[in-house]
Amino acid sequence: MDRLVYVAMSGAKEILRAQAANNHNLANASTTGFRADLSAFQTQNVVGSGLPSRSYATNDTVGWDSSAGSIEATGRDLDVAVKGPGWIAVQASDGTEAYTRAGDLRVDPTGVMTTVTGNPVMGDSGPVTIPPSTSVTVGSDGTISVVPLGQEAKTVSAVARIKLVNPPAGDLVRGADGLFRLAAGGDAPADAGVKLVGGALESSNVNIAETMTNMIELARNYDLQVKAMHAAEETSASSTKLLTSG
């Protein structure tokens, strides 16, 4: 009887963990450049002083989906999408270099180019700073061009270049802030082969229909585990009653 209770209990617990990861993906279905978390179940033996006769299920995040989302035109000059493999280098809150696919860029009041979450965009020699200007555009190679304040529209100057990198997906890990970093630490080298699409953003790669279906399936499996615990409780109570009635 203890086996049934333990399997059902651990199953319910791990299903809740899987549901949390699935719901996290669903909540970010409209987040620009988001990469879905991948989770999986596996069987583990219960370690103890006796024989390994008890097993339970575990669920954990095993990585992230590296497939690209769709590129959607916005018409905004500071919106850029990475075309194919590659990443935009930004500065994380701790000052280290990190990477993102979210290209909805801004220029703050001090002239620093940032992502929508406030992370400074990295250039060849540190965070990108934009001088006072009437317009800012980003080229396919990451070159940032401006029309200086007070100048004619035809007076265009290149002021910086966004650092674009392309480390192997297996070398990257996602942090709690949603940014990616090299698992071994350090900074990835700039890659001239990475290209941007201006006036567009990359959507999340979350498959909404699949994620919704998975949410329903996990909820049903959780109910089954709870019913199994109730069945074990009722069977135990019946057994105890039979033993005491004699």
LOVEXLUM-939708 format. One record per residue: x negated, y negated, z of N, C-alpha, C in turn; residue in three letters. Coordinates in pm, whole numbers, plus 50000, padded with zeros to 5 digits. Atoms other than C-alpha are relative to their C-alpha. Layout:
<<X,Y,Z>,<X,Y,Z>,<X,Y,Z>,'ala'>
...
***
This chain:
<<49918,50121,50000>,<50000,50000,50000>,<49914,49874,50000>,'met'>
<<50085,50118,49994>,<49715,49764,50077>,<49945,49964,49863>,'asp'>
<<50050,50028,50135>,<49591,49803,49718>,<50100,49914,49923>,'arg'>
<<49897,50074,50072>,<49920,49678,49576>,<50006,49855,50049>,'leu'>
<<49993,50136,49945>,<49931,49380,49810>,<49877,49919,49959>,'val'>
<<50123,50073,50032>,<49569,49287,49746>,<49994,49962,49853>,'tyr'>
<<50003,50029,50144>,<49595,49315,49368>,<50099,49891,49965>,'val'>
<<49898,50100,50029>,<49918,49114,49360>,<49962,49863,50056>,'ala'>
<<50039,50126,49937>,<49787,48850,49599>,<49888,49931,49923>,'met'>
<<50112,50060,50074>,<49458,48798,49416>,<50043,49961,49859>,'ser'>
<<49950,50034,50133>,<49640,48804,49083>,<50074,49868,50000>,'gly'>
<<49925,50125,49991>,<49876,48526,49192>,<49907,49881,50019>,'ala'>
<<50094,50108,49975>,<49587,48317,49320>,<49924,49961,49874>,'lys'>
<<50079,50029,50119>,<49384,48348,49001>,<50086,49948,49886>,'glu'>
<<49908,50053,50101>,<49687,48283,48781>,<50022,49851,50024>,'ile'>
<<49987,50142,49969>,<49729,47952,48963>,<49878,49922,49952>,'leu'>
<<50121,50066,50049>,<49369,47868,48877>,<50004,49987,49848>,'arg'>
<<49989,50005,50146>,<49429,47956,48513>,<50103,49896,49957>,'ala'>
<<49895,50098,50032>,<49745,47744,48515>,<49946,49859,50016>,'gln'>
<<50058,50133,49979>,<49549,47448,48652>,<49913,49959,49882>,'ala'>
<<50085,50029,50116>,<49295,47472,48368>,<50085,49976,49876>,'ala'>
<<49912,50016,50115>,<49572,47511,48112>,<50073,49867,50004>,'asn'>
<<49929,50127,49986>,<49763,47213,48249>,<49906,49881,49980>,'asn'>
<<50098,50106,50023>,<49444,47007,48244>,<49984,49975,49849>,'his'>
<<50006,50015,50146>,<49419,47074,47870>,<50125,49930,49947>,'asn'>
<<49874,50058,50046>,<49785,46987,47821>,<50007,49851,50033>,'leu'>
<<49999,50140,49959>,<49744,46661,48012>,<49910,49914,49912>,'ala'>
<<50093,50074,50085>,<49461,46564,47774>,<50026,50023,49851>,'asn'>
<<49968,49973,50140>,<49639,46658,47452>,<49996,49875,49914>,'ala'>
<<50005,50126,50077>,<49643,46291,47351>,<49876,49917,50034>,'ser'>
<<50123,50070,49965>,<49299,46198,47490>,<49902,50003,49883>,'thr'>
<<50089,50011,50115>,<49066,46075,47216>,<49873,50082,50019>,'thr'>
<<50124,49923,50000>,<48787,46322,47138>,<49990,50109,50105>,'gly'>
<<50005,49901,49892>,<48883,46563,47418>,<49973,50139,49946>,'phe'>
<<50028,49860,50032>,<48750,46919,47407>,<50065,50089,50105>,'arg'>
<<49923,49914,49909>,<48974,47188,47556>,<49909,50094,50078>,'ala'>
<<50070,49901,49918>,<48848,47402,47845>,<50045,50139,49960>,'asp'>
<<49969,49859,50025>,<48833,47777,47787>,<49990,50076,50131>,'leu'>
<<50003,49921,49878>,<48921,48011,48072>,<50029,50146,49967>,'ser'>
<<49982,49857,50025>,<48923,48390,48101>,<50011,50075,50131>,'ala'>
<<49987,49910,49885>,<49020,48668,48342>,<49898,50112,49987>,'phe'>
<<50086,49883,49998>,<48785,48946,48445>,<50021,50076,50130>,'gln'>
<<49982,49914,49883>,<48789,49234,48691>,<49873,50002,50084>,'thr'>
<<50112,49994,49907>,<48566,49230,48999>,<50029,50105,50107>,'gln'>
<<49986,49904,49891>,<48506,49507,49252>,<49988,49929,50134>,'asn'>
<<50009,50054,49866>,<48564,49426,49616>,<49879,50061,50068>,'val'>
<<50125,49952,49939>,<48226,49451,49785>,<50020,50013,50151>,'val'>
<<49986,49977,49857>,<48222,49603,50131>,<49915,50117,50045>,'gly'>
<<50082,49891,49945>,<48080,49875,50353>,<50039,50136,49942>,'ser'>
<<49955,49873,50055>,<48285,50149,50187>,<49975,50011,49852>,'gly'>
<<50012,49982,50144>,<48315,50273,49832>,<50073,49888,49927>,'leu'>
<<49935,50107,50077>,<48407,50018,49561>,<50133,50047,49938>,'pro'>
<<49871,49948,50046>,<48766,50145,49540>,<50106,49892,49986>,'ser'>
<<49906,50111,50011>,<48929,49802,49540>,<49950,49901,49895>,'arg'>
<<50035,50097,50104>,<48930,49562,49247>,<50101,49887,50001>,'ser'>
<<49909,50114,50009>,<49080,49223,49189>,<49965,49918,49876>,'tyr'>
<<50021,50082,50119>,<49118,48976,48904>,<49946,49863,50040>,'ala'>
<<50048,50137,49980>,<48928,48649,48881>,<50018,49922,49871>,'thr'>
<<49989,50087,50117>,<48972,48354,48649>,<49902,49885,50017>,'asn'>
<<50095,50110,49992>,<48712,48094,48567>,<49989,49934,49863>,'asp'>
<<50025,50070,50125>,<48631,47832,48307>,<49871,50053,49941>,'thr'>
<<50116,49935,50062>,<48392,47997,48064>,<49937,49912,49892>,'val'>
<<50058,50088,50101>,<48314,47698,47845>,<50105,49904,49948>,'gly'>
<<49909,50096,50061>,<48485,47453,47615>,<50006,50026,49849>,'trp'>
<<49976,49978,50142>,<48626,47461,47265>,<49925,49894,49919>,'asp'>
<<50084,50094,50075>,<48371,47303,47029>,<50059,49959,49866>,'ser'>
<<49939,50038,50129>,<48607,47277,46731>,<50041,49854,50002>,'ser'>
<<49970,50144,50011>,<48676,46925,46605>,<50151,49977,49995>,'ala'>
<<49861,50041,50014>,<49006,46745,46638>,<50019,49931,49864>,'gly'>
<<49973,50067,50127>,<49172,46573,46344>,<49961,49853,50009>,'ser'>
<<50038,50142,50007>,<49055,46228,46233>,<50121,49920,49952>,'ile'>
<<49881,50079,50031>,<49334,45971,46235>,<49961,49853,49983>,'glu'>
<<50033,50139,50031>,<49304,45626,46077>,<50074,49906,50095>,'ala'>
<<49941,50102,49913>,<49366,45327,46305>,<49989,49861,49939>,'thr'>
<<50020,50131,50060>,<49236,45036,46097>,<49927,49902,50089>,'gly'>
<<50069,50090,49906>,<49058,44888,46400>,<49849,50008,49976>,'arg'>
<<50142,50004,50034>,<48699,44777,46332>,<49912,50075,50099>,'asp'>
<<50085,49938,49899>,<48560,44911,46660>,<50040,50144,50032>,'leu'>
<<49967,49858,49985>,<48726,45253,46633>,<49914,50080,49904>,'asp'>
<<50083,49914,50084>,<48487,45519,46506>,<50022,50146,50040>,'val'>
<<49989,49856,49975>,<48513,45896,46472>,<49876,50068,49946>,'ala'>
<<50115,49924,50046>,<48221,46135,46446>,<50047,50099,49894>,'val'>
<<49962,49912,50110>,<48245,46316,46112>,<49917,50127,50006>,'lys'>
<<50072,49874,49986>,<48155,46680,46166>,<49929,50009,50134>,'gly'>
<<50072,49985,49873>,<47907,46786,46436>,<49930,49871,50040>,'pro'>
<<50072,50117,49950>,<47752,46520,46656>,<50070,49935,50116>,'gly'>
<<49950,50067,49881>,<47801,46296,46955>,<49953,49855,50004>,'trp'>
<<50039,50138,49974>,<47790,45931,47056>,<49933,49997,50138>,'ile'>
<<50072,50008,49873>,<47533,45862,47328>,<50050,49879,50080>,'ala'>
<<49954,50106,49910>,<47656,45659,47626>,<49922,50009,50131>,'val'>
<<50065,50000,49869>,<47528,45565,47969>,<50103,50035,50106>,'gln'>
<<49909,49957,49894>,<47695,45750,48256>,<49989,49905,50119>,'ala'>
<<49997,50090,49884>,<47777,45581,48587>,<49875,50010,50086>,'ser'>
<<50124,49985,49923>,<47456,45719,48741>,<49878,49952,49923>,'asp'>
<<50111,50053,50078>,<47244,45559,48468>,<49938,50096,49902>,'gly'>
<<50056,49901,50091>,<47166,45881,48283>,<50073,49996,49866>,'thr'>
<<49938,49994,50132>,<47240,45946,47917>,<50097,50117,49993>,'glu'>
<<49898,49897,50016>,<47554,46142,47834>,<50060,49984,49860>,'ala'>
<<49949,49997,50137>,<47757,46219,47522>,<50151,50015,49997>,'tyr'>
<<49855,49997,50014>,<48113,46175,47405>,<50038,49999,49853>,'thr'>
<<49944,50010,50135>,<48329,46208,47095>,<50105,49890,49993>,'arg'>
<<49899,50106,49996>,<48561,45927,47203>,<49940,49871,49945>,'ala'>
<<50058,50115,50067>,<48493,45639,46967>,<50083,49874,50006>,'gly'>
<<49922,50123,49986>,<48745,45379,47083>,<49917,49901,50081>,'asp'>
<<50101,50086,49939>,<48480,45116,47154>,<50056,49861,50030>,'leu'>
<<49963,50135,49958>,<48504,44774,47317>,<49872,49918,50017>,'arg'>
<<50110,50090,49963>,<48281,44469,47376>,<50046,49923,50122>,'val'>
<<49956,50064,49876>,<48301,44349,47735>,<49962,49851,50002>,'asp'>
<<50027,50145,49997>,<48282,43980,47839>,<49851,49963,50000>,'pro'>
<<50143,50029,49999>,<47904,44007,47883>,<49932,50037,49868>,'thr'>
<<50056,49963,50129>,<47857,44135,47527>,<49955,50144,49989>,'gly'>
<<50041,49859,50004>,<47787,44500,47617>,<50109,50083,49933>,'val'>
<<49905,49909,50065>,<47951,44754,47389>,<50024,50121,50088>,'met'>
<<49966,49888,49912>,<48135,45019,47592>,<50107,50087,49936>,'thr'>
<<49886,49917,50036>,<48375,45306,47550>,<50123,49947,50074>,'thr'>
<<49879,50045,49933>,<48734,45262,47662>,<49997,50028,50149>,'val'>
<<50013,49968,49857>,<48635,45418,47996>,<49893,49915,50068>,'thr'>
<<50096,50091,49940>,<48366,45152,48050>,<49855,50045,49996>,'gly'>
<<50139,49954,50009>,<48052,45354,47970>,<49927,49925,49888>,'asn'>
<<50075,50071,50105>,<47791,45143,47784>,<49956,50096,49889>,'pro'>
<<50045,49921,50115>,<47714,45271,47435>,<49850,49981,49984>,'val'>
<<50146,50006,50010>,<47347,45357,47388>,<49956,49972,49857>,'met'>
<<50062,50026,50128>,<47134,45223,47105>,<49860,50059,49997>,'gly'>
<<50137,49948,50012>,<46776,45285,46999>,<49915,49967,50123>,'asp'>
<<50082,50041,49887>,<46640,45103,47305>,<50084,49958,50120>,'ser'>
<<49916,50029,49885>,<46912,45109,47569>,<50141,49963,49959>,'gly'>
<<49862,50037,50029>,<47271,44989,47595>,<50008,49893,49891>,'pro'>
<<49981,50093,50111>,<47399,44803,47289>,<50061,49869,50052>,'val'>
<<49948,50131,49965>,<47451,44429,47338>,<50034,49923,49873>,'thr'>
<<49952,50073,50116>,<47651,44223,47091>,<49992,49849,50027>,'ile'>
<<50005,50145,49981>,<47573,43850,47049>,<50136,49938,49968>,'pro'>
<<49873,50067,50033>,<47859,43597,47025>,<50026,50005,49850>,'pro'>
<<49972,49981,50142>,<48030,43668,46694>,<50150,49992,49975>,'ser'>
<<49859,50007,50038>,<48355,43638,46504>,<50053,50136,49956>,'thr'>
<<49957,49865,50037>,<48363,44000,46385>,<49887,50098,50023>,'ser'>
<<50097,49893,49975>,<48191,44330,46462>,<50047,50123,49923>,'val'>
<<49967,49878,50074>,<48181,44635,46234>,<49891,50103,50024>,'thr'>
<<50093,49889,49980>,<48016,44975,46263>,<49990,50080,49871>,'val'>
<<50022,49924,50121>,<47862,45150,45963>,<50000,50150,50024>,'gly'>
<<49994,49854,49989>,<47865,45521,45890>,<49878,50059,50070>,'ser'>
<<50121,49951,49932>,<47509,45557,46025>,<49987,49945,50141>,'asp'>
<<50003,50056,49866>,<47596,45374,46348>,<49948,49858,50006>,'gly'>
<<50051,50136,50000>,<47455,45039,46239>,<50113,49902,50032>,'thr'>
<<49900,50098,49959>,<47642,44752,46406>,<49966,49867,49934>,'ile'>
<<50017,50128,50069>,<47686,44438,46195>,<50099,49899,50053>,'ser'>
<<49914,50106,49948>,<47827,44105,46309>,<49993,49878,49909>,'val'>
<<50002,50134,50057>,<47922,43769,46169>,<49979,49906,50117>,'val'>
<<50029,50086,49884>,<47752,43528,46413>,<50103,49889,50016>,'pro'>
<<49903,50105,49968>,<47974,43276,46584>,<49959,49870,49930>,'leu'>
<<50026,50125,50069>,<48002,42961,46375>,<49946,50016,49860>,'gly'>
<<50051,49974,50135>,<47872,43128,46056>,<50113,50041,49907>,'gln'>
<<49902,49959,50099>,<48057,43204,45733>,<50013,50152,49999>,'glu'>
<<49972,49857,50001>,<48211,43547,45679>,<49896,50079,49922>,'ala'>
<<50100,49929,50080>,<47945,43633,45421>,<49866,50013,50072>,'lys'>
<<50124,49993,49922>,<47670,43583,45681>,<50009,50117,50096>,'thr'>
<<49991,49878,49920>,<47640,43937,45815>,<49861,50040,50046>,'val'>
<<50129,49961,49943>,<47359,44047,46046>,<50013,50134,50071>,'ser'>
<<50006,49873,49927>,<47268,44395,46168>,<49931,49974,50133>,'ala'>
<<50054,50033,49868>,<47212,44369,46543>,<49957,50122,50082>,'val'>
<<50034,49880,49922>,<47185,44727,46670>,<50047,50124,49924>,'ala'>
<<49953,49874,50057>,<47243,45092,46591>,<50038,50093,50113>,'arg'>
<<49954,49904,49899>,<47445,45337,46797>,<49916,50127,49992>,'ile'>
<<50075,49875,49997>,<47245,45640,46907>,<50097,50116,49980>,'lys'>
<<49919,49883,50032>,<47399,45948,46748>,<49912,50123,50013>,'leu'>
<<50078,49879,49974>,<47283,46295,46852>,<50078,50123,49956>,'val'>
<<49933,49877,50042>,<47357,46652,46752>,<49933,50123,50062>,'asn'>
<<50056,49880,49936>,<47233,46904,47012>,<50093,50119,49979>,'pro'>
<<49913,49882,50013>,<47361,47263,46983>,<50107,50000,50109>,'pro'>
<<49888,50000,49904>,<47701,47305,47150>,<49968,50083,50124>,'ala'>
<<50034,49914,49887>,<47559,47582,47369>,<49906,49936,50100>,'gly'>
<<50094,50068,49909>,<47308,47338,47520>,<50070,49894,50085>,'asp'>
<<49928,50107,49931>,<47580,47104,47651>,<50091,50054,50108>,'leu'>
<<49905,49970,49894>,<47779,47113,47971>,<50082,49874,50028>,'val'>
<<49914,50114,49971>,<48072,46893,48068>,<49996,49970,50149>,'arg'>
<<50001,50043,49862>,<48053,46692,48387>,<50139,49967,50050>,'gly'>
<<49871,50034,49941>,<48331,46596,48626>,<50057,49871,49943>,'ala'>
<<49954,50125,50058>,<48348,46258,48452>,<50049,50016,49857>,'asp'>
<<49953,49974,50135>,<48442,46425,48122>,<49893,49982,49894>,'gly'>
<<50110,50019,50095>,<48108,46339,47959>,<49915,50127,49993>,'leu'>
<<50085,49883,50020>,<47871,46600,47819>,<49853,49961,50018>,'phe'>
<<50143,50021,49977>,<47504,46637,47908>,<49925,50127,49959>,'arg'>
<<50083,49883,50026>,<47217,46866,47819>,<49989,50083,50127>,'leu'>
<<50004,49914,49882>,<47228,47164,48053>,<49861,50002,50062>,'ala'>
<<50136,49996,49950>,<46850,47157,48083>,<49952,49863,50047>,'ala'>
<<50039,50135,49962>,<46848,46784,48156>,<49929,49928,49887>,'gly'>
<<50068,50077,50102>,<46681,46507,47960>,<50096,49939,49900>,'gly'>
<<49920,50067,50103>,<46800,46316,47654>,<49981,50070,49866>,'asp'>
<<50007,49942,50134>,<46882,46455,47312>,<49941,49897,49904>,'ala'>
<<50057,50096,50097>,<46688,46300,47019>,<50108,49950,49904>,'pro'>
<<49908,50054,50098>,<46868,46076,46774>,<49996,50084,49873>,'ala'>
<<49990,49919,50122>,<46986,46254,46459>,<50062,49914,49890>,'asp'>
<<49953,50085,50109>,<47015,46052,46137>,<50105,50069,49914>,'ala'>
<<49901,49927,50079>,<47234,46325,45988>,<50142,49985,50050>,'gly'>
<<49865,50019,49944>,<47529,46241,46216>,<50062,49875,49939>,'val'>
<<49931,50111,50066>,<47782,46016,46042>,<50130,49965,50072>,'lys'>
<<49877,50050,49940>,<48074,45805,46161>,<50100,49961,49893>,'leu'>
<<49892,50050,50084>,<48408,45722,46006>,<50057,49878,50069>,'val'>
<<49952,50122,49939>,<48503,45362,46072>,<50151,49984,49990>,'gly'>
<<49856,50024,50001>,<48856,45249,46154>,<50081,50125,50023>,'gly'>
<<49932,49873,49975>,<48951,45596,46279>,<49957,50055,50135>,'ala'>
<<50032,49932,49875>,<48957,45809,46592>,<50023,50150,49985>,'leu'>
<<49980,49855,49998>,<48924,46182,46654>,<50099,50036,50110>,'glu'>
<<49901,49959,49901>,<49221,46335,46829>,<49945,50113,50086>,'ser'>
<<50034,49886,49916>,<49204,46595,47104>,<50012,50128,49918>,'ser'>
<<49989,49873,50071>,<49145,46951,46983>,<50092,50099,50071>,'asn'>
<<49906,49913,49929>,<49409,47089,47221>,<50116,50036,49907>,'val'>
<<49885,49952,50075>,<49669,47302,47043>,<50121,49997,50094>,'asn'>
<<49890,50020,49906>,<49987,47182,47213>,<50093,50120,50005>,'ile'>
<<49907,49885,50003>,<50209,47470,47099>,<49940,50120,50072>,'ala'>
<<50066,49886,49935>,<49956,47731,47210>,<49988,49978,50151>,'glu'>
<<50016,50030,49858>,<49897,47556,47543>,<50132,50009,50074>,'thr'>
<<49868,49989,49938>,<50270,47530,47616>,<50041,50147,50015>,'met'>
<<49968,49857,49994>,<50316,47899,47533>,<49922,50068,50110>,'thr'>
<<50085,49943,49896>,<50026,47988,47760>,<50050,49962,50139>,'asn'>
<<49946,50044,49872>,<50180,47783,48041>,<50121,50084,50041>,'met'>
<<49880,49919,49972>,<50508,47975,48016>,<49960,50144,50035>,'ile'>
<<50044,49863,49974>,<50327,48310,48002>,<49936,50013,50138>,'glu'>
<<50063,49997,49868>,<50119,48228,48309>,<50104,49989,50111>,'leu'>
<<49894,50014,49899>,<50431,48119,48500>,<50074,50132,50019>,'ala'>
<<49931,49871,49991>,<50601,48451,48420>,<49912,50103,50070>,'arg'>
<<50091,49905,49934>,<50293,48648,48524>,<49989,49972,50149>,'asn'>
<<50004,50035,49858>,<50282,48458,48851>,<50123,50055,50071>,'tyr'>
<<49876,49947,49942>,<50646,48553,48918>,<49990,50152,50020>,'asp'>
<<50015,49855,49989>,<50558,48918,48853>,<49912,50036,50120>,'leu'>
<<50088,49973,49886>,<50277,48904,49110>,<50074,49979,50132>,'gln'>
<<49923,50026,49879>,<50510,48752,49370>,<50102,50112,50024>,'val'>
<<49905,49889,49987>,<50772,49021,49301>,<49929,50127,50048>,'lys'>
<<50076,49883,49957>,<50503,49287,49345>,<49969,49992,50149>,'ala'>
<<50026,50016,49857>,<50415,49143,49688>,<50126,50026,50082>,'met'>
<<49873,49974,49932>,<50783,49148,49787>,<50032,50150,50000>,'his'>
<<49974,49856,50009>,<50813,49508,49666>,<49912,50077,50098>,'ala'>
<<50090,49935,49904>,<50509,49607,49873>,<50050,49980,50142>,'ala'>
<<49949,50029,49866>,<50659,49440,50178>,<50123,50086,50031>,'glu'>
<<49879,49920,49979>,<50994,49616,50133>,<49966,50148,50014>,'glu'>
<<50039,49859,49991>,<50827,49953,50075>,<49934,50031,50134>,'thr'>
<<50065,49981,49871>,<50613,49908,50385>,<50102,50003,50113>,'ser'>
<<49897,50004,49897>,<50919,49818,50590>,<50082,50130,50000>,'ala'>
<<49923,49874,50010>,<51107,50125,50462>,<49919,50116,50056>,'ser'>
<<50086,49893,49950>,<50811,50351,50538>,<49993,49998,50153>,'ser'>
<<50008,50014,49856>,<50783,50215,50889>,<50131,50045,50066>,'thr'>
<<49871,49959,49946>,<51155,50269,50945>,<50016,50150,50001>,'lys'>
<<49991,49853,50008>,<51135,50633,50831>,<49911,50066,50107>,'leu'>
<<50092,49942,49904>,<50837,50701,51056>,<50048,49984,50144>,'leu'>
<<49954,50026,49864>,<50997,50547,51363>,<50134,50069,50028>,'thr'>
<<49869,49941,49976>,<51338,50710,51310>,<49989,50142,50050>,'ser'>
<<50017,49864,49953>,<51198,51053,51381>,<49964,50006,50145>,'gly'>
***
